[in-house]
Amino acid sequence: GENVEQHPSTLSVQEGDSAVIKCTYSDSASNYFPWYKQELGKGPQLIIDIRSNVGEKKDQRIAVTLNKTAKHFSLHITETQPEDSAVYFCAASGSNSGYALNFGKGTSLLVTP
Amino acid sequence: KAGVTQTPRYLIKTRGQQVTLSCSPISGHRSVSWYQQTPGQGLQFLFEYFSETQRNKGNFPGRFSGRQFSNSRSEMNVSTLELGDSALYLCASSWVVSSQETQYFGPGTRLLVL
């Protein structure tokens, strides 16, 4: 089955700096890659997603890049703010998994003022 | 539009008991998926229902089951609870899953098994 690896597991940045989280996946049939943000006591909230026919997608301070050849995708957050502090999860899905989301282990991001 | 709702939010049970969790999807969404979240294993897929039919199932024992009603609301049941079943159980809904529509998560039900 699909295996998604996520790095780093923890990330601490100063307010205003950029944060980058990287994920790799194993199933070449995966073609949908969402990113979720989870705050304490809440469910995961979708922040951005990308499909395999696109190499990059941007939404204000958040961007995701996808390299299908290398089977990796990354989340970029620019001009970080304290409210960006949360756990971020990448996921991959495709027909081989019945479109179930296969999640990475998460990255705990701390943005210090 | 209201989001995904899950009830109850918190639950304490003892080993051997059974539990039923409920999920109401976003209005109009027909697909409901369930995930288990634990510190050790992370987020793991349990099963997915569409039009009252289970279409996909993860690698969990038969003690974990679910169903979906005609109004798309879904329930999951865990029988003969074990300590290791303590987790946050998350429900996610989408229009359909096969076309990779976005899955929207509820707040989860936190289950503690003593």
Interface residues (C-beta under 8 A of the other chain):
Chain A: N31 Y32 P34 Y36 G41 K42 G43 P44 Q45 L46 D49 R51 F89 A91 S93 S97 G98 Y99 A100 L101 N102 F103 G104 K105 G106
Chain B: V4 S33 Y35 G42 L43 Q44 F45 E48 R55 N56 G58 L90 A92 V97 S98 Q100 T102 Q103 Y104 F105 G106 P107 G108
